Amino acid sequence: MKYDGEVFKLGRGFSLRFEPVRKEVPIYLATLNPKSVRMTAELADGWLPVMIPIDQLGVEIARVQRELAFRRGSGALAFYCARMGDFYYRQLSRQGFQAEADQVRAVWAEGGREKAAAAVPAAMVSRLGFIGSTEECCERLDQEEAAVALLHSATVLEDDPREAGKLLAKLVG
């Protein structure tokens, strides 16, 4: 295996003399301030909350989950703006998001997927979709129903299929 990173380079390569338990080791970070927690949601596989009072723990975990959900949602929106041809771009332009779509396209061309996702404005994400708690998502589905939408789309960010099923059941009502 060879590695050529920005800081570390391993030109000769190396190989393990055993079969690893898993091919990828998950990375968990114990970050504290808002900027580093955002970085954790962006890069890591999980978050280790430390020095958070128990009465604040749920709020902090929800904040990290919201950040992760936003990153996934903005990443998908950036992909549709920049990489799916002109069809979605024209639709976004018709809906009043031409300047935002132009910016996302330009950022993608210069910096790639991650930077383009970061360039998607939060207001654009919230107007075109929704990210929030189960209760907030139920309210959003009620708004869609009031607008006479007959078909709804929801993405549940839960790895455990049983928990995902419970969340979907709440959304269905």
Secondary structure, DSSP 8 states (H G I E B T S, - for coil): --EE-SS-EESS----SS--SSSS---EE---SHHHHHHHHHH-SEE---S--HHHHHHHHHHHHHHHHHHHHHHHHHHHHHHSTTHHHHHHHHTT-HHHHHHHHHHHHHH-HHHHHHHS-HHHHHHHS----HHHHHHHHHHHHHTT----------SSHHHHHHHHHHHH-
